[in-house]
Amino acid sequence: MCLELTYGCLRHYFSLAEAVEARLARPLRKQDLDVFCLLLVGAYQLQRMRVPGHAAINETVAAVRALGKPWATALVNAVLRKLPTCPDDGASEHPPWLRGRIEAQYGDQAPALLRANNQRAPMGLRVNCRRIEPKAYRALLDSAGIAFDDAWLPESILLRKPQPSATLPGFRDGTVAVQDIGAQLVGSVMRERLRNGCRVLDACAAPGGKLFHLLESGLELDLTALDNAPARLQTLTTMAERLGHAGFRAIAADACGLDWWDGKPFDLVLIDAPCSGSGTLRRHPDIKVNRTPRQVRQASRLQGALLRNLWRTVRPGCTLLYCTCSMLAEENDQVVEFFLEAHADARTAGVQLPTGKATQHGWQMLPTEPATDGFYLARIDKQA
């Protein structure tokens, strides 16, 4: 219930806040932000959950008393009783700056995208083919009464109803991992460019899903996982142990530098770049509340720096894959465009996936496809 209330209030923060603020005679003081948050929780129960009105109001009033602010009980009671029905407009659940960028970039598609961002996230699974055959794992799901659909890859499964990962058959034994289906499709693009013995760098590697997908491909690869956060790298190592993966190097270092590199070029470099996360709003609704245009600009500059630096590690005739979990061209095609203008030896190559659409330089998956997050991928080949 706590997760439902937290995620729900974040998912519908803007319409809830607007409805509450319109019924306050004056704004609450900063020291009473806790009262405002409780009003949002009460409003969410009234507008979006099957909670009887009297119960939602009474419990919210009781929570205000528990905060030691009995003066607010009459206020909370009055505001919640005056709330209107919930709006169905997805645009109202986005900050104006983000809504404006989505509408400017996607035009007629924007309303559907804005609505899709307010849905609950899908739960994709990746079968660990080194531990179990995909068909055998599907049989385990059937035996457990867990409904699912097949996705585009043999190892990809989409659950019809999300559930805690630890309750999945074989999860503790490492037979399955949770991973967005769009991210798994990136793994399929990587495999197309590889053969036994290839040297691969996964920059910004944690938590490791794409790296592990490669390890489960059956190819014998020379793999390096790089991440600048030791704690995140430790999480990657722990997940590798559960899945039974070894034989790769894990390096804690900044991918904007090269002091970690031994000078031997890579046959494939993956940059899963830090970004706004605008393609994952179903999964991380707090992004709508916390992210700012300035942070998007900062991410774009970092993305360009990563591309320029790691390009030096790519073997001529080989490939760099650039991807983000963003829907914004500022972090995707525009970053690639600026990079191509500055590097005469770089050429983008077409990417074709079973969902999404081609962009000028890459491929964009969108959350209007129920199975995937908003995910961008560009393949950049280094001329020999």
C-alpha positions, 0 to 999 in steps of 0.5 A: 500500500505504501508503494502504491501511494508513493508511486501514485502520488508521484505519477499524478503529482501535478494534477493532485497538487493543482487540485489541492492548491486551488482549494487552499485559501493561502499556500502552506508554509515551508514547515508544513510541507508534510501537511501538503504531502498528506493532502496529496496522499488523501487526494490520490486515494479519493481520485484514483483508488477504490477507497471510500471517501469517508475512509480516505478523509478520516485516515488523512485527518488522523495522520495529521494528528499523528504529525502533531499538527491538530490545527490542520485537521479542519483544513485537511477535511475541508480541502479533501471534501471539495476535490473534483473528479480526476482529470484524464488528460495525460498532459496535466501530469507533466511539468510544462517544460517536459510536456512542451519538448515532447509536443514539439518533437513528436507532434501528433504522437505527443498525446499518446506518449503523455498518456503512456507515461502515466501507466504502470511499467511493464515487467520484462524477464531475460532467461539466463540461457547458460542455466536453462533453456527458454522453453524450460523456463516458460514451463516453470512459469506455467507451473507457477500459474504466472501469466506471461507473453513472449517478446521478440527474442527467445530469451525475452518474456513479458509478465502480464502482471508485475510481481516481486522478482524474488518470487519468480521461479529460479530467481535465487538460482540465477535462471532469470533476470529482470530487464526491460525488453527494449534494453534486451533488444540492444543486446541483440544488436551487440551480438550481431557485431561480435564473434568469439574472441572480440574485445568488448567495453561496456562503459557506464556498465552498472547494474550490468544487464546488457553485459550479462546478456552478452555473457549469456549469448554463448560467445567467448568474449574479452569483456570489460565493465567500467563504471565510475561508482564503486557501489554500483559496480559492487551491485553489478558484481553481486548480480553476476554471482547470482547469475553465475557469470565470471570471466570479465574485468570490472573497473571503477573509473571515469569513462571521461578519462583514459587512465584505466585503459591498457591501450588495446583497442576494443572491437565494440564499445557500448555507451549506455549514457547517463541521461534524463531518464525521460523514457522511463517515467512509467518506472520512475515517476519521480523524474517528472517532479525532480528533473529540470531543463538544466539537468538535461543540458548537463547530461547532454554535455556529459554524453558528448564528452563520453562519446569523444573520449571513448571513440579513441578506444574503438578499433578502426573498422569496428563499432560504438553503440550509443544508447540512452533511456531518453525520448529527447532528441537533445540527448539522442540524435543531437548528441550524435549529430554534433559528434559526427560533425567533429569526427570524419572517421565516424559513420552511423549505420542503420539499426532495425528493431521490431518496435520503434522507429528510425531517427536521422541517426539511430532508432527510438523505442517509445513507451507507447509500445507496452513492452518497452521503455523509451529507449534510443540506440545509435550504431556508429562505425569507425572507418578503417 
